[in-house]
Amino acid sequence: MGAHRQLGRRETPGSSTARPYLYPDASHAINGEYPDRLCDDVAAFVAKNS
């Protein structure tokens, strides 16, 4: 259990508020193919969930 989780919290399917970001045309090298979009998506996720 990571330090960021509260003790006693039970995760169930659908309990996460995180949603995947899709890059349909990306290969395994997403950080090289879409660096600006990836940076923007990570920054938006952190801002929303911090």
N, C-alpha and C positions, 0 to 999 in steps of 0.2 A: 504494500500500500504506500503510495507516494505521500509526501508531506503536504501536498496541496489538497488532499481529500480529507473530508471530515470523518471522524470515527462514527460508526453506526449508520452511515449513509449507504443505502442499498441501491445499486444501479440496476435498472431493469431495461429491457428493450424499449427504445423510444424515450428514455429518460434524459438523454443527452440533448443539449441545445445546439451542439455543433452540427453543422451540415457540411458535406463535402463540396469542395470547389472543383469544377470539372474543366478539363483542358482536353477536349476531344481529339485534337490533332497532335497532341504531345507524345513523345516517346519516353523512354526511361530517363532522358536527360532534360527534364522539364526546367531545371534551373538555368540551363544554357539556352533553351529555346524561348522561354517566356520570362526573362529575369525581371522586367519592369512590372508585368502583370502579377507575377508571384509576390514580389515585394509589396505591391499595393494590396493584394488579398491578405497577406499576413498582417500588415499594418492595420487593415480594417478589422480583422478578426481580433487582434490584440486590443484595439481601442474599444470594441464592443464588449469584450469579455474580461476586461481588467477592472 
